[in-house]
Amino acid sequence: MKVGIMQPYFFPYLGYFQLINYVDKWIFFDDVQYIYHGWINRNRIIHPKKGWQYIILPLKKHSRGDLIKDIKVNNDQRWKDELLGKLTIYKKRAPNYNEAIDVIQKSINIDTDNITQLNAYIISTICNYLDINFEYEISSKCDFDYSNVSDSGEWALRICEQVNAYEYVNPYGGIDLFDKNKFEESNIQLKFMKMNDLKYPQRRNSFESNLSIIDVMMFNSKEKIKEMLELYEVKA
């Protein structure tokens, strides 16, 4: 079984969905510390004039050191209205706006203040739209044993051992975190996925890369995105 393990990001970029599409089992890793200024409650879309801007999921007051699983969303209608309002910048320029906005509205139509559940629902809804077979678990619900974890590169190894994975795949950017020998000792193949340098028309002078999947859905048909899901390299 090929396994992918990532924190539950808010409308993540295309590479996140490429990884989901590649593996057999997905685990949302939420029993670690929430990191400020990460991708758990924000992402990027194009700015109406140039560059990019953030879309942000407002959070209830919390303490430094709180785990992701304990982070609560300020769950009222305002953030949803603000998000949809920001996305109107795509209305006149994006050819797939109507279809994309319908998926986005469905993805945020969940009544929860738990950030893991919300982001999992968003990602699951988008996977369903893209015909991605998405089987997932949430790490904080699984009673994984982390007693033997000695560094940040071992979290994934210990989880993979406990779910009987034969292959673990991580985004290429995290290559320096892991000790290949430790995975080999547990008979688990360690691999890294790198998204190809993908560009698509954004109807502006310069291309903004690695934006939220929202941007990809706005400017590309479902069929085109499904083709893009296969444009990557996996290296050992």
C-alpha positions in Angstrom: 0.0 0.0 0.0 1.3 3.4 -1.0 0.7 6.0 1.7 0.7 9.8 1.7 0.7 11.8 5.0 0.2 15.6 5.0 -1.3 18.2 7.3 -4.9 19.3 6.4 -4.3 22.3 4.2 -6.9 24.9 3.3 -7.6 24.7 -0.5 -4.1 23.3 -1.2 -2.2 23.6 -4.4 -2.3 21.2 -7.3 0.6 19.1 -6.2 -1.3 18.1 -3.0 -4.0 16.6 -5.2 -1.4 14.9 -7.4 0.0 13.1 -4.3 -3.5 12.1 -3.2 -4.2 10.7 -6.6 -1.0 8.7 -6.6 -1.3 7.0 -3.2 -3.7 4.3 -2.1 -4.2 5.7 1.4 -4.1 9.3 2.7 -3.6 10.3 6.3 -4.4 13.9 7.5 -1.6 14.5 10.1 -3.2 16.7 12.7 -1.8 15.7 16.0 1.2 18.0 15.7 1.6 21.6 16.6 -0.2 24.2 14.5 2.3 26.5 12.8 1.5 30.1 12.4 1.7 31.5 8.8 1.5 28.0 7.3 -1.1 26.6 5.0 -3.6 25.2 7.5 -5.9 28.3 7.4 -4.7 30.2 4.4 -3.8 30.0 0.8 -3.2 32.2 -2.3 -5.2 33.2 -5.3 -4.5 35.9 -7.9 -4.7 39.5 -7.1 -7.0 41.6 -9.3 -4.1 43.9 -10.4 -0.9 41.9 -10.1 0.7 39.2 -8.0 -1.4 37.3 -5.5 -3.4 37.7 -2.4 -4.3 35.5 0.6 -7.6 33.8 1.3 -7.8 33.3 5.1 -9.8 31.0 7.3 -10.4 32.9 10.6 -9.6 31.0 13.8 -10.8 31.2 17.3 -8.3 32.4 19.9 -5.8 29.7 20.7 -2.4 29.3 22.3 1.0 28.7 20.8 1.7 25.0 21.0 -1.9 23.9 20.4 -2.1 20.9 18.1 -3.8 21.2 14.7 -6.6 18.9 15.9 -7.5 21.4 18.7 -7.6 24.5 16.5 -11.2 25.9 16.0 -12.5 27.9 13.1 -14.5 31.1 13.8 -17.4 29.3 12.1 -19.9 31.9 11.0 -21.2 32.8 7.6 -18.9 35.8 7.3 -15.7 34.0 6.3 -17.6 32.1 3.6 -19.1 35.3 2.2 -15.7 37.0 2.3 -14.1 34.1 0.4 -16.8 34.0 -2.2 -16.6 37.7 -2.5 -12.8 37.6 -3.2 -13.4 34.9 -5.8 -15.5 37.3 -7.9 -12.2 38.6 -9.4 -12.3 35.4 -11.5 -15.9 36.0 -12.8 -15.0 37.9 -15.9 -11.6 36.4 -16.7 -11.9 32.7 -15.8 -13.6 30.4 -18.4 -14.5 27.8 -15.8 -15.8 30.2 -13.1 -19.3 28.9 -12.9 -18.4 25.2 -12.5 -15.5 26.0 -10.1 -17.6 28.3 -7.9 -20.3 25.6 -7.6 -17.7 23.1 -6.3 -16.2 25.6 -3.9 -19.6 26.4 -2.5 -20.3 22.7 -2.0 -16.9 22.3 -0.3 -17.6 24.9 2.4 -21.1 23.7 3.0 -20.3 22.0 6.3 -21.2 23.0 9.8 -18.1 22.4 12.0 -15.6 24.5 13.8 -12.9 21.8 13.7 -10.3 22.8 11.2 -9.3 19.3 10.3 -12.8 18.2 9.6 -13.4 21.4 7.5 -10.3 21.1 5.4 -10.8 17.3 5.0 -14.3 18.0 3.7 -13.1 20.7 1.3 -10.4 18.4 -0.1 -12.7 15.4 -0.3 -15.3 17.5 -2.2 -12.7 18.6 -4.7 -11.4 15.1 -5.1 -14.9 13.9 -5.8 -15.2 16.6 -8.5 -11.9 15.4 -10.1 -12.9 11.7 -9.9 -10.0 11.0 -7.5 -10.6 7.9 -5.4 -9.9 9.4 -2.0 -9.6 7.1 1.0 -8.4 8.9 4.1 -8.0 8.7 7.8 -7.3 11.4 10.4 -4.2 10.7 12.5 -5.6 12.0 15.8 -8.5 9.5 15.5 -6.2 6.5 14.9 -4.3 6.1 18.2 -1.0 5.8 16.5 2.0 5.1 18.8 4.6 7.8 18.5 6.7 6.7 21.4 9.7 5.8 19.2 9.7 9.1 17.3 13.1 10.8 17.8 13.0 13.5 15.1 10.6 15.1 12.7 11.5 12.7 9.9 10.2 9.7 11.9 6.6 10.6 12.2 5.7 9.3 8.8 7.9 6.2 9.3 6.1 5.2 12.5 2.7 5.8 10.9 3.6 3.8 7.8 4.8 0.9 10.0 1.5 0.8 11.8 -0.7 0.8 8.6 1.5 -1.8 6.9 2.6 0.5 4.1 5.2 -0.7 1.6 5.8 2.8 0.1 5.7 6.3 1.5 5.6 9.3 -0.8 6.3 12.8 0.3 6.5 16.1 -1.6 10.0 16.7 -3.0 10.5 19.8 -0.8 10.8 17.7 2.3 13.6 15.4 1.0 16.1 16.6 3.7 13.8 15.6 6.6 14.0 11.8 6.0 16.6 9.1 6.6 16.2 6.6 3.8 18.1 3.9 5.7 15.5 3.9 8.5 12.7 3.3 6.0 14.7 0.5 4.3 15.2 -1.1 7.7 11.4 -1.3 8.0 11.0 -2.5 4.4 9.3 0.7 3.3 10.2 2.4 0.1 10.8 6.2 0.5 9.9 8.2 -2.5 9.4 11.9 -3.4 7.0 13.5 -5.8 7.9 16.6 -7.7 5.2 18.4 -9.7 6.2 19.4 -13.2 6.6 23.1 -14.1 3.0 23.6 -15.0 1.6 26.7 -16.5 -1.8 27.6 -17.8 -3.4 30.8 -19.1 -4.3 33.2 -16.3 -5.2 36.0 -18.6 -2.5 38.3 -17.3 1.0 39.3 -18.3 2.9 37.0 -15.9 2.1 33.6 -14.5 1.7 33.1 -10.7 2.7 29.6 -9.8 1.7 27.3 -7.0 -1.5 29.1 -6.2 -4.5 27.3 -4.5 -6.3 24.6 -6.4 -9.1 27.3 -6.7 -7.0 29.1 -9.3 -6.4 25.9 -11.3 -10.2 25.1 -11.3 -11.1 28.6 -12.4 -8.9 28.5 -15.5 -9.0 24.9 -16.5 -11.7 22.4 -17.3 -12.2 19.3 -15.2 -10.7 17.2 -18.1 -7.6 19.4 -18.3 -7.0 19.3 -14.5 -7.3 15.5 -14.7 -4.5 15.5 -17.3 -2.4 17.8 -15.0 -2.8 15.4 -12.1 -0.5 13.0 -14.0 2.3 15.6 -14.7 4.9 14.9 -12.0 8.0 12.9 -11.3 8.4 10.3 -8.5 12.0 9.7 -7.4 13.5 7.4 -4.8 
